[in-house]
Amino acid sequence: ADGKRLASVVIDDSHTIVLWDWKKGEKLSIARGSKDKIFVVKMNPYVPDKLITAGIKHMKFWRKAGGGLIGRKGYIGTLGKNDTMMCAVYGWTEEM
C-alpha cells in the first residue's frame, strides 16, 4: 500500500469496512462488508484503491469508488464454495 491509507472493520452486524486517510483522520470510503465475520483486510500494495477482505466462508475484492467501495465475491476452486479464510496475499502483478 502507499502508507497513506488504513482499512478497518467495524464490529457491527454488517462488518462495515472503512478506508481512512490515517494522517488526517478522515474517512475516504465506507461500505457494508459481510454478514459473516471478517478476519482479513489486505490492501493492494500496487493499487492503493483496491483491497481484499476475507473471513468465515467468504472472500471479497474491493475497489474505491467515490465515497464508497464496490465489492466482488471471490471464489476458490470449481464448486463455488469457500472455506474460512485466515490470510490473503497479493502476487507480483495486479492480475495475481
Backbone bond lengths (Angstrom), bond angles and torsions (degrees), N, CA, C in turn:
res aa  C-N    CA-C-N  psi(-1)  N-CA   C-N-CA  omega(-1)  CA-C   N-CA-C  phi
1 A - - - 1.453 - - 1.524 109.24 -
2 D 1.301 116.13 174.39 1.461 120.37 -175.68 1.526 113.18 -86.32
3 G 1.322 118.25 -2.08 1.458 121.58 179.42 1.516 113.99 78.67
4 K 1.319 117.52 -0.52 1.461 121.66 -178.91 1.521 112.03 -101.42
5 R 1.321 116.71 -13.88 1.458 120.50 -174.05 1.518 110.86 -120.41
6 L 1.318 113.64 153.21 1.451 122.05 177.54 1.520 107.34 -136.00
7 A 1.314 117.13 136.60 1.463 121.21 176.10 1.520 108.31 -109.95
8 S 1.336 116.00 139.03 1.458 120.73 177.80 1.519 109.60 -134.82
9 V 1.337 115.05 159.43 1.458 121.90 176.81 1.522 107.46 -119.78
10 V 1.328 115.48 126.44 1.460 121.94 -179.25 1.532 109.17 -79.76
11 I 1.323 116.64 143.79 1.459 120.72 176.44 1.529 107.76 -86.16
12 D 1.330 115.34 78.54 1.463 122.29 176.34 1.528 108.10 -136.66
13 D 1.323 117.95 177.95 1.466 121.14 -177.15 1.522 113.38 -64.26
14 S 1.331 117.39 -24.64 1.468 121.77 -179.31 1.519 112.71 -96.79
15 H 1.346 117.33 -2.73 1.461 121.27 -175.99 1.533 109.73 45.69
16 T 1.325 113.85 55.83 1.463 122.70 -175.66 1.522 110.79 -58.36
17 I 1.330 115.68 137.57 1.463 122.70 178.70 1.522 108.07 -103.04
18 V 1.327 115.75 132.14 1.459 120.98 178.55 1.523 108.48 -124.88
19 L 1.321 116.50 130.47 1.457 123.25 174.91 1.522 106.83 -103.84
20 W 1.337 116.42 125.66 1.459 122.79 -173.05 1.521 112.51 -116.23
21 D 1.324 116.34 149.74 1.462 122.58 158.13 1.521 103.30 -91.14
22 W 1.323 116.98 99.44 1.456 120.18 -169.62 1.526 113.24 -69.15
23 K 1.324 118.17 -28.93 1.468 119.51 178.91 1.523 111.67 -67.90
24 K 1.339 116.07 -38.60 1.463 120.74 -179.48 1.527 112.21 -89.69
25 G 1.325 117.11 -13.61 1.461 120.87 -176.71 1.516 112.69 68.83
26 E 1.344 116.42 28.63 1.465 121.65 -177.23 1.523 111.36 -107.76
27 K 1.340 115.48 141.15 1.461 120.83 173.08 1.520 108.46 -77.22
28 L 1.325 116.43 128.49 1.466 121.51 177.02 1.521 111.33 -95.17
29 S 1.331 116.47 -39.29 1.463 121.82 -177.42 1.516 109.20 -151.85
30 I 1.327 114.80 152.93 1.462 120.47 177.85 1.526 108.67 -145.55
31 A 1.340 116.23 143.37 1.469 120.61 179.51 1.521 109.70 -156.74
32 R 1.324 115.86 152.84 1.458 120.75 172.90 1.523 107.82 -69.88
33 G 1.326 116.91 129.92 1.453 120.66 -175.71 1.513 114.22 -84.45
34 S 1.336 116.87 -76.11 1.457 122.24 -175.61 1.519 108.37 -161.08
35 K 1.323 116.41 152.15 1.460 119.02 173.91 1.525 110.05 -71.74
36 D 1.328 116.74 -23.88 1.463 122.20 177.42 1.524 110.15 -91.64
37 K 1.325 115.94 153.61 1.463 120.87 -177.76 1.522 111.49 -59.70
38 I 1.325 114.81 142.96 1.465 122.79 176.10 1.523 107.54 -104.80
39 F 1.332 116.52 125.24 1.456 122.31 179.14 1.523 112.83 -105.74
40 V 1.330 117.31 -18.53 1.467 121.74 -173.07 1.523 110.19 -130.24
41 V 1.321 115.96 133.12 1.466 122.24 166.93 1.520 105.45 -131.23
42 K 1.325 117.05 119.24 1.468 121.62 -177.33 1.519 109.12 -126.97
43 M 1.333 116.37 117.33 1.463 121.51 176.99 1.525 109.11 -77.74
44 N 1.325 116.39 142.99 1.456 121.21 175.91 1.529 108.36 -72.65
45 P 1.336 118.26 121.79 1.464 120.08 -177.67 1.529 113.95 -72.16
46 Y 1.336 117.16 -13.33 1.457 121.17 -176.99 1.524 112.76 -104.84
47 V 1.327 116.57 -27.76 1.468 122.34 -178.48 1.533 107.06 -130.84
48 P 1.334 118.27 98.08 1.465 120.39 -171.86 1.524 115.10 -64.89
49 D 1.321 119.00 -11.25 1.463 121.47 178.04 1.526 112.66 -90.21
50 K 1.348 117.48 7.71 1.461 120.75 -179.01 1.525 110.33 -123.60
51 L 1.344 115.17 148.62 1.455 120.67 177.78 1.520 110.03 -155.60
52 I 1.329 114.99 166.66 1.461 123.27 177.54 1.518 107.54 -119.70
53 T 1.344 116.33 140.49 1.457 120.63 165.50 1.522 107.32 -122.40
54 A 1.333 115.31 149.44 1.458 120.28 179.25 1.522 108.74 -153.25
55 G 1.324 114.22 157.56 1.460 118.86 -179.63 1.507 110.97 -176.22
56 I 1.334 115.46 -137.01 1.452 120.80 -176.19 1.532 109.71 -66.77
57 K 1.318 114.92 106.83 1.473 124.39 176.14 1.523 114.27 52.23
58 H 1.322 116.39 36.51 1.468 118.45 176.28 1.531 111.27 -157.36
59 M 1.329 113.91 158.02 1.457 123.87 172.97 1.525 106.02 -148.25
60 K 1.339 116.36 140.67 1.455 119.58 -179.01 1.525 109.31 -141.30
61 F 1.335 115.10 139.90 1.459 122.95 177.27 1.522 107.78 -104.05
62 W 1.325 116.68 128.53 1.464 122.43 -174.29 1.518 110.93 -120.08
63 R 1.353 114.83 152.07 1.467 120.37 169.32 1.521 107.86 -138.83
64 K 1.306 114.92 144.30 1.459 121.62 179.49 1.522 109.13 -70.06
65 A 1.329 115.62 135.43 1.466 121.62 177.51 1.523 107.18 -142.21
66 G 1.324 116.50 99.58 1.458 120.37 -176.63 1.513 110.04 62.26
67 G 1.339 116.71 -128.95 1.458 121.32 179.14 1.513 113.40 -90.59
68 G 1.333 116.60 11.06 1.459 120.36 -179.59 1.509 111.97 -127.45
69 L 1.307 115.00 -173.77 1.456 123.06 176.00 1.523 107.68 -130.03
70 I 1.322 116.53 138.16 1.463 121.81 175.99 1.521 107.30 -106.32
71 G 1.326 116.66 125.75 1.454 121.21 -176.38 1.512 113.13 -114.36
72 R 1.337 114.91 146.81 1.468 122.34 174.82 1.521 107.89 -127.61
73 K 1.327 116.18 133.42 1.456 120.69 179.67 1.518 110.36 -65.82
74 G 1.312 115.35 142.67 1.452 121.48 174.99 1.518 109.67 -108.76
75 Y 1.323 116.66 146.12 1.458 121.97 -179.77 1.519 109.30 -128.40
76 I 1.318 115.11 144.03 1.455 121.09 175.87 1.516 106.99 -119.09
77 G 1.308 116.26 129.29 1.456 119.91 -179.48 1.518 111.68 89.55
78 T 1.317 115.39 -178.61 1.463 120.47 -174.50 1.523 113.57 -97.09
79 L 1.309 118.39 -11.71 1.458 120.69 -176.05 1.525 112.95 -90.41
80 G 1.314 117.52 -6.50 1.455 120.36 179.47 1.513 113.60 73.16
81 K 1.326 117.04 17.58 1.461 121.27 177.58 1.522 108.46 -110.84
82 N 1.312 115.74 135.16 1.459 119.94 178.63 1.516 110.54 -109.35
83 D 1.306 115.71 145.94 1.455 121.56 168.99 1.519 107.84 -85.43
84 T 1.309 116.27 171.90 1.456 120.29 174.63 1.523 108.43 -66.50
85 M 1.314 115.97 130.90 1.463 122.64 -176.68 1.528 109.23 -102.68
86 M 1.324 116.38 132.57 1.459 121.23 179.98 1.527 112.79 -116.14
87 C 1.341 117.50 -4.62 1.459 120.00 178.06 1.525 109.21 -158.12
88 A 1.321 115.31 163.53 1.466 122.18 176.97 1.517 107.91 -151.56
89 V 1.323 116.21 151.58 1.458 120.91 179.02 1.526 108.27 -147.38
90 Y 1.313 116.08 146.57 1.462 121.32 174.58 1.516 108.65 -94.30
91 G 1.340 116.16 148.19 1.454 121.50 175.72 1.519 110.92 -81.99
92 W 1.321 115.88 -167.96 1.463 121.58 -176.39 1.516 113.17 -74.09
93 T 1.327 116.93 -20.69 1.457 120.13 179.15 1.521 109.07 -125.47
94 E 1.309 116.37 164.94 1.461 120.62 -179.51 1.523 112.11 -61.93
95 E 1.329 117.95 -30.40 1.456 121.56 -177.11 1.523 112.34 -71.41
96 M 1.311 118.02 -19.59 1.469 121.00 -176.31 1.506 110.99 -89.18
